[in-house]
Amino acid sequence: MKKILAFSGSNSSQSINQRLVRFAASLVESAEVTVVNFREYEMPIYSMDREQGEGIPDAAQQLKQLFDTHDAFIISTPEHNSSFPAVFKNTIDWLSRIDMKVFAGKPIALMGTSPGPGGARGAIAHVEKVVSGYLSGRVVGTFSLPKFTHNAVVEEGEIINLNGEAHQVELENVLSDLIQDLTSTVTAED
């Protein structure tokens, strides 16, 4: 069975994007999905001086091994001032010091949410440019959920479903595209 690594680009203990990525992972039935939290992989702010003096942090080495042992990704990004959060940028900066091809040509379902009406469209566009242009990822679909508190039905901290069939269908289509791409890649390699 193919393996998908799912995470949000957040280190907040109350992250709505971590909730979204867990919900998306729960919708995938035809692959094994591992959900990780960046809070478990905290790293110092990247600098060349730090890398030369202290080397690559163990957390970066561990996370890169997870990236290498999974066949695809589900990523949910918060939006900070129309871009993605510093913790996400810092994490991929460290991973790129191990191997510039961080995503190794693997397919990615990219999504995000925010409390506002724009969802996370600005952050998604920026992440897509970075992961596709520099880090060898292949974004096969994107999904932005606007107005999280209005459009996500949450019980006990977990998303139960998306409020409004259109949002649910759109997310399921993005995940279906990811699985289809993953399946066609397997078939092509066989």
PyMOL commands that set and color helices and strands:
alter all, ss='L'
color gray80, all
select helices_A, chain A and resi 16-27+38-41+48-54+58-68+86-98+121-133+148-151+165-189
alter helices_A, ss='H'
color red, helices_A
select strands_A, chain A and resi 3-8+32-35+72-76+107-113+138-145+152-155+158-162
alter strands_A, ss='S'
color yellow, strands_A
deselect
rebuild
show_as cartoon
